[in-house]
């Protein structure tokens, strides 16, 4: 399972996200989608943590918190539907 992180600054990097989420456990992967045409970050990301307990701790601590001038939206990612 992964974590959805929304309302991110367009200046955020994979390294920034890894640094923040490492405070709550091991980060397995960070996915930071970019716009196909502009190459700019789209304002959201997905973070995979080592365990479900680490994910829960990160969600509880970061959801609604202010980071890089924005209030984060952090929750469990919903499965992708096609």
N, C-alpha and C positions, 0 to 999 in steps of 0.2 A: 504494500500500500504506500501511497505517497501523500505528501502534503501540498495543498494548493496555497500559494502566497499571492495575494492580489493587492492592487493599489500601490504598486512599487514605483519608485522614482525611475525615470527613463535613463538615469545616470548609473543605475545599479549594475554590478558585475557578478559573475559566478563566484569570484573570490569574496566579495562582500557578503553574499548570502551564506557561503560556507562558513565564514568567520562567525556570523551571528548564530547559525544553527548548531555549530560545534559546541557552544556553551551548554547544549541540552543533550549531547550524545554524539555518536559517530555519524557523519554524513556520508552516505554511499554515493549519491549522485545529485547534481543540480542541473535542471533543465530550464534554460532561460530563452523562451521563444523570441524570435526577431521577425519584424515585418519583411516580407519577401522583396518588396519594392524599395524600401528606404534603408533596410538593414538595422533600423532602430529597435531597441528593446520594446516589447509590446505592453509592458506594465504588469506582467504577472510571471510566475515561475512555478515549477514543481520541484520539491525537495524530497529525496528518499533518505530516511534515517535507518540506523542499524536495527532497532527494535520498535515494536509498537509502543512500549512505555516511553521511549525517547520521543517518538512522534507526539504522543499525548502531552508530554511535558512542554514541548516546543509550542504546540498549539495553544495550550492554556496560558503560557507566559507571553506569547507574542500577538495573539489575536486582539486587535483594537489598540495595540501599542503604537506609539509614534516613532518612526524611524526615517531618517533622511527627509524630514519635513512632511511626511505623509502618515496617515493612520492605516496600519496594515490590516488586511483581511486574511486570516490564516485558519484553514480548516482541512479536514480530510478531503483529498481529491476524489471526485466522483468518477466512476468508471466511464471510459470514453464510449459513446454510442455513435454508430455510423448510420 
